[in-house]
């Protein structure tokens, strides 16, 4: 008996090690993530805060205000076009906003700065959008004159876009990626609403939208927490644009935690943590912070899959504040508060997720769970993706109480039967490309 116990003690570390899943990183994506430069992020942000204010109603000036900032971002995007060999094009999508009696006092020209990295496959019309908002504010939302550097809110999101565009435009992806610095977020998500409506009216095949709003601060106010190892992802459960038929299906399959946006959030957590060390991605089960909203919300309202990335701990001394010092506390969204290593990691999450999604096949079609008879096994069937070639498929499984998919079963067939009851587990299916990039997961519908 003593020898048996000794053997178990000796073998225990090896048994435990054998149960740990292997982390597989696609070399090309890992290399792109490693190219994100702290110096570049700092340089872009210094340029952006140098325009004094980026209030959406600030007057047009060459060296100050929102239009000068838009031109700055446009020039940064355009500087990458040559190395992209025609794949990248940048522009400002201007539009006019009428006064609303609330946050827009007069007719105002606004514009979204957009860099489009065109997909290499002409038959693939998929689009992925990543955004940050270029405008800034102080305590009074209508004060367009005071300095509002907006270093974190949302200069951090905008410089992440610029750095991603610099790196990713040197590569080719089957699907299209749009990097967009939207205007008018602080005046009511105006630029995002304009772009979401445009995407709907023009029938874009917009697969996913990722909004980055405040991803560069790691120190909280009040609680004095300092933590650059966690990032929040906000995603809707019940879709804002849910139809009666969607609601019926959701209720019958208990899919309250399996909306398309929730699947995107899980994907961001899995892929982000796969490629970015020393970072935990936290899933927040709400569309945004309590009673607040962001630029992903108009896309959700239009029926698109959209989420928000945001720092874990907000600092309200720096957010929406006049620059001042009171009772020994410095207020204002100043550049010296930025944690560039945290910003680098959060930028890398975005890059890895976008590169993986744009490289992968589209999602498997007609994913269904067979309900033709009662069984303690579960049979799933699906059809091949519309775009790209799938080398195989993962059938995902988790307990109904679990937030993340817990097991992956690989197959190269268009169906799989598992000895696990659909009464006790949730399932989904995702396509896997030749190089290993995975599509978003699809929650199955009941089929006979």
C-alpha positions in Angstrom: 0.0 0.0 0.0 2.9 2.4 0.8 4.3 1.8 -2.6 1.0 2.5 -4.3 0.7 5.8 -2.4 4.2 6.8 -3.4 3.5 6.1 -7.0 0.4 8.2 -7.0 2.3 11.1 -5.5 5.1 10.8 -8.1 2.7 10.6 -11.0 0.2 13.3 -9.8 2.0 16.3 -11.5 2.2 14.4 -14.8 -1.5 13.4 -14.6 -2.5 17.0 -13.9 -0.3 18.3 -16.7 -1.8 15.9 -19.2 -5.3 17.4 -18.4 -4.2 20.9 -19.3 -5.3 21.9 -22.8 -2.6 23.1 -25.2 -2.7 26.7 -26.2 -2.3 26.9 -30.0 -1.3 30.3 -31.5 -1.3 30.9 -35.2 2.2 32.2 -35.9 1.1 35.1 -38.2 -1.4 36.4 -35.7 1.1 36.1 -32.9 3.6 38.0 -34.8 1.2 40.9 -35.6 0.3 41.2 -32.0 3.9 41.3 -31.0 4.5 44.3 -33.4 2.3 46.6 -31.4 4.6 49.4 -30.3 4.4 51.4 -27.0 6.3 54.2 -28.7 3.7 54.4 -31.6 0.8 54.4 -29.2 2.4 57.2 -27.2 3.3 59.2 -30.3 -0.2 59.0 -31.7 -1.8 59.9 -28.4 0.5 62.9 -27.9 -0.6 64.2 -31.4 -4.3 63.6 -30.6 -4.4 65.4 -27.2 -2.4 68.3 -28.8 -5.5 69.7 -30.4 -6.7 71.1 -27.1 -10.3 70.0 -27.4 -12.1 67.5 -29.6 -15.6 68.5 -28.7 -18.0 67.7 -31.5 -19.2 71.3 -31.6 -15.8 73.0 -31.5 -15.1 75.4 -34.3 -13.0 74.4 -37.2 -9.4 75.5 -36.7 -6.1 74.2 -38.2 -4.4 73.5 -34.9 -7.4 73.1 -32.5 -10.7 71.3 -32.3 -12.5 68.3 -33.7 -11.8 68.9 -37.4 -8.1 69.3 -36.9 -8.1 66.0 -35.0 -10.1 64.3 -37.7 -7.5 65.4 -40.3 -4.7 64.1 -38.1 -6.2 60.6 -37.8 -7.0 60.6 -41.6 -3.4 61.4 -42.4 -2.2 58.6 -40.1 -4.4 56.2 -41.9 -3.4 57.5 -45.3 0.3 57.1 -44.4 -0.3 53.3 -44.3 -1.8 53.1 -47.8 1.4 52.7 -49.7 2.6 49.7 -47.7 -0.9 48.1 -48.1 -0.5 47.8 -51.9 -4.0 49.2 -52.6 -5.8 47.2 -49.9 -6.2 50.2 -47.6 -8.2 53.3 -48.3 -9.0 56.1 -45.9 -11.6 58.8 -45.9 -13.9 61.0 -43.8 -17.6 60.2 -44.1 -19.1 63.7 -43.5 -22.8 64.2 -42.6 -24.9 67.1 -41.2 -26.6 67.0 -37.8 -29.6 69.3 -37.0 -30.0 70.9 -33.6 -31.9 68.7 -31.2 -32.5 71.1 -28.3 -30.4 68.9 -26.0 -26.7 68.3 -26.9 -26.6 69.8 -30.4 -27.3 73.5 -30.3 -26.9 74.3 -34.0 -26.6 72.7 -37.4 -23.2 70.9 -37.3 -21.1 69.0 -39.7 -19.7 65.8 -38.3 -17.6 63.1 -39.8 -16.4 59.5 -39.1 -12.7 58.9 -40.0 -12.7 55.5 -41.7 -9.9 53.2 -43.0 -11.1 50.3 -45.0 -8.8 47.2 -45.3 -10.5 45.5 -48.3 -10.8 41.7 -48.2 -8.7 39.8 -50.7 -11.5 37.4 -51.6 -13.8 39.1 -54.1 -16.5 36.6 -53.3 -16.4 37.3 -49.6 -18.5 40.3 -48.6 -18.1 39.9 -44.9 -17.3 43.1 -43.0 -15.8 43.5 -39.4 -15.9 47.0 -37.8 -13.7 48.1 -34.9 -14.3 51.6 -33.5 -13.3 54.3 -31.0 -14.8 57.8 -30.7 -12.6 60.8 -31.5 -14.6 63.4 -29.7 -14.0 64.6 -26.1 -15.7 66.7 -23.4 -15.3 68.3 -20.0 -17.8 68.6 -17.1 -20.3 70.7 -19.1 -21.3 68.6 -22.1 -22.0 71.8 -24.1 -18.6 73.5 -23.4 -16.8 73.4 -26.7 -14.2 75.9 -25.7 -12.4 74.5 -22.7 -9.4 72.2 -23.0 -10.6 68.6 -23.2 -7.6 66.4 -24.0 -9.6 63.2 -23.8 -6.5 61.0 -23.5 -8.3 58.0 -22.3 -11.9 58.8 -23.2 -11.5 58.0 -26.0 -8.0 58.8 -27.3 -7.0 55.4 -26.1 -9.5 53.7 -28.4 -8.6 55.9 -31.4 -4.8 55.3 -31.2 -5.5 51.6 -30.9 -7.3 51.8 -34.2 -4.3 53.6 -35.8 -1.8 51.1 -34.5 -3.9 48.2 -35.7 -4.4 49.7 -39.1 -0.6 50.2 -39.4 0.2 46.6 -38.7 -2.8 44.8 -40.3 -2.7 46.8 -43.5 0.5 45.1 -44.4 -1.3 41.7 -44.4 -4.1 40.3 -46.5 -7.3 38.9 -45.1 -10.2 37.3 -47.0 -12.8 39.5 -45.3 -12.9 43.3 -45.0 -12.0 45.2 -41.8 -13.1 48.8 -41.2 -11.2 50.9 -38.6 -13.4 53.9 -37.7 -13.0 56.9 -35.4 -16.6 58.0 -34.9 -17.7 61.5 -34.0 -20.4 62.7 -31.7 -20.3 60.0 -29.1 -20.6 62.4 -26.2 -23.5 64.2 -28.0 -25.6 61.0 -28.1 -23.8 58.3 -30.1 -24.4 60.3 -33.3 -21.5 59.1 -35.5 -22.1 55.5 -34.6 -25.9 55.8 -35.3 -25.1 57.3 -38.7 -22.7 54.5 -39.6 -25.1 51.7 -38.3 -28.0 53.1 -40.3 -25.7 53.3 -43.4 -24.7 49.7 -42.9 -28.3 48.6 -42.6 -29.6 50.8 -45.5 -26.8 49.5 -47.8 -27.3 45.9 -46.7 -23.7 45.4 -45.5 -22.8 41.8 -44.5 -21.6 43.2 -41.1 -20.6 40.2 -39.1 -19.4 41.9 -35.9 -18.7 45.3 -34.5 -16.2 45.9 -31.6 -16.4 49.2 -29.8 -13.3 50.3 -27.8 -14.2 53.1 -25.3 -11.6 53.8 -22.6 -9.0 51.1 -22.7 -5.9 52.9 -21.4 -6.5 53.6 -17.7 -5.7 51.0 -15.0 -6.2 53.0 -11.8 -9.7 53.5 -10.3 -11.0 56.4 -8.3 -12.4 55.9 -4.8 -11.2 52.3 -4.4 -7.6 53.1 -5.3 -7.3 49.8 -7.3 -4.4 49.6 -9.7 -4.8 46.7 -12.1 -3.8 46.3 -15.7 -4.5 42.6 -16.0 -8.3 42.7 -16.6 -10.4 44.0 -19.5 -14.2 44.1 -19.6 -16.4 42.9 -22.5 -20.0 44.1 -22.5 -22.6 42.2 -24.5 -26.3 42.1 -24.8 -28.2 38.9 -23.8 -31.7 39.5 -25.2 -31.1 41.4 -28.4 -32.3 45.0 -28.6 -33.6 44.3 -32.1 -35.3 41.0 -31.2 -38.4 40.0 -33.2 -41.3 38.0 -32.0 -40.0 34.9 -33.8 -36.5 35.4 -32.3 -38.1 35.7 -28.9 -40.2 32.6 -29.4 -37.1 30.6 -30.4 -35.0 32.1 -27.5 -37.6 31.1 -24.9 -38.1 27.6 -26.3 -34.3 26.8 -26.3 -33.4 28.8 -23.1 -30.9 30.8 -25.2 -31.0 34.0 -23.0 -27.2 33.7 -22.6 -26.5 32.7 -26.2 -27.2 35.8 -28.3 -24.8 36.5 -31.2 -23.2 39.3 -29.2 -22.7 36.9 -26.3 -21.0 34.5 -28.6 -18.8 37.3 -29.9 -17.9 38.2 -26.3 -16.9 34.5 -25.5 -14.8 34.5 -28.7 -13.0 37.7 -27.6 -12.3 36.2 -24.2 -10.9 32.9 -25.6 -8.9 34.3 -28.5 -7.7 37.4 -26.6 -6.4 35.4 -23.7 -4.8 32.9 -26.1 -2.6 35.6 -27.7 -2.2 38.2 -24.9 -0.3 37.2 -21.7 -1.1 38.6 -18.3 -4.6 39.6 -19.2 -7.9 38.2 -18.1 -11.0 39.2 -20.1 -14.1 39.5 -18.0 -17.5 38.9 -19.5 -20.1 41.5 -18.4 -23.7 40.3 -18.9 -25.2 43.6 -19.9 -25.2 45.7 -23.0 -23.1 48.4 -21.3 -22.5 49.8 -17.8 -25.5 50.5 -15.6 -27.9 52.9 -17.4 -25.1 54.0 -19.8 -24.4 53.4 -23.4 -21.7 53.4 -26.1 -21.1 53.3 -29.8 -21.9 49.6 -30.1 -25.5 50.3 -29.0 -26.8 51.8 -32.3 -25.4 48.7 -34.1 -27.3 46.5 -31.7 -30.5 48.4 -32.3 -30.0 47.9 -36.0 -29.8 44.1 -35.4 -26.0 43.7 -35.8 -23.7 41.7 -33.5 -21.9 44.3 -31.4 -20.0 44.5 -28.1 -18.0 47.1 -26.1 -14.5 46.7 -24.7 -13.7 48.8 -21.7 -11.1 49.1 -18.9 -11.9 47.1 -15.8 -11.7 50.1 -13.3 -12.9 53.5 -14.3 -11.4 56.7 -12.8 -14.2 59.3 -12.4 -11.7 62.0 -11.4 -10.5 61.9 -15.0 -13.7 61.1 -16.9 -15.9 64.1 -18.1 -14.1 66.5 -15.9 -12.7 70.1 -16.2 -9.0 70.2 -15.8 -8.3 71.4 -12.2 -7.0 70.4 -8.8 -9.3 70.3 -5.8 -8.5 69.0 -2.3 -5.2 67.6 -3.6 -7.0 65.6 -6.3 -6.1 66.2 -10.0 -9.1 66.2 -12.3 -9.2 65.9 -16.1 -8.5 63.3 -18.7 -4.8 64.0 -19.0 -2.2 62.0 -21.0 0.0 61.4 -17.9 -2.7 59.0 -16.5 -2.4 56.5 -19.4 -1.0 53.1 -18.7 0.7 52.3 -22.1 1.4 48.7 -21.3 -2.3 48.1 -20.5 -3.2 50.0 -23.7 -0.8 47.7 -25.6 -2.4 44.6 -24.3 -5.9 45.8 -25.0 -4.9 46.8 -28.5 -3.4 43.3 -29.0 -6.7 41.7 -28.0 -8.5 43.6 -30.7 -5.9 42.8 -33.3 -5.8 39.1 -32.5 -9.6 38.8 -32.6 -10.0 40.7 -35.8 -7.2 38.8 -37.5 -8.7 35.5 -36.4 -12.2 36.4 -37.5 -11.2 37.9 -40.9 -8.9 34.9 -41.6 -11.5 32.2 -40.7 -14.3 30.8 -42.8 -17.7 32.3 -42.2 -19.9 30.5 -39.7 -21.4 27.1 -40.5 -24.9 27.4 -41.9 -28.2 25.8 -40.9 -26.9 24.6 -37.5 -29.5 22.4 -35.9 -30.0 20.0 -33.0 -32.0 16.9 -33.8 -35.2 16.6 -31.8 -36.8 13.7 -33.7 -36.7 11.5 -30.6 -35.8 11.3 -27.0 -32.3 10.3 -26.3 -29.4 10.7 -23.9 -27.2 11.6 -26.8 -27.2 14.8 -28.9 -27.0 14.9 -32.7 -26.1 18.1 -34.4 -26.1 18.8 -38.1 -25.0 21.8 -40.2 -24.0 22.9 -43.7 -20.6 24.3 -44.9 -19.9 28.0 -44.6 -20.9 30.4 -47.3 -17.5 32.0 -47.5 -14.0 30.4 -47.2 -13.1 26.8 -46.9 -13.6 24.9 -43.6 -11.0 22.3 -42.9 -13.2 21.0 -40.1 -15.6 22.0 -37.3 -15.7 22.3 -33.5 -18.8 21.2 -31.7 -18.7 23.2 -28.5 -20.3 22.1 -25.2 -20.8 23.6 -21.8 -23.0 23.0 -18.7 -26.0 25.2 -18.6 -24.6 27.1 -15.6 -21.2 27.8 -17.2 -20.2 31.1 -18.9 -17.7 29.7 -21.3 -17.6 26.7 -23.6 -15.9 23.9 -21.7 -15.1 21.3 -24.3 -14.4 21.2 -28.0 -15.0 18.1 -30.2 -13.4 18.2 -33.6 -14.8 16.7 -36.8 -14.5 17.1 -40.5 -18.0 15.8 -41.1 -21.2 17.9 -41.3 -22.7 16.3 -38.3 -21.7 14.8 -34.9 -23.4 12.8 -32.3 -22.2 13.1 -28.7 -23.1 10.9 -25.7 -24.2 13.9 -23.7 -27.9 14.9 -23.2 -29.2 18.2 -24.6 -31.2 18.4 -21.3 -28.0 18.9 -19.4 -25.7 20.9 -21.8 -25.7 23.7 -24.3 -24.0 23.2 -27.7 -22.8 25.3 -30.6 -20.7 24.7 -33.8 -17.9 26.8 -35.3 -16.0 26.4 -38.6 -12.2 26.0 -38.6 -10.0 27.2 -41.5 -6.9 25.6 -43.0 -4.5 27.5 -40.7 -6.6 27.0 -37.6 -8.6 30.3 -37.4 -12.1 29.7 -36.0 -15.4 31.3 -36.9 -17.9 32.6 -34.4 -20.0 29.9 -32.7 -23.5 29.3 -33.8 -26.2 28.2 -31.3 -28.3 25.4 -32.9 -32.0 25.6 -33.7 -34.3 22.6 -33.1 -34.7 20.4 -36.3 -36.5 17.1 -37.0 
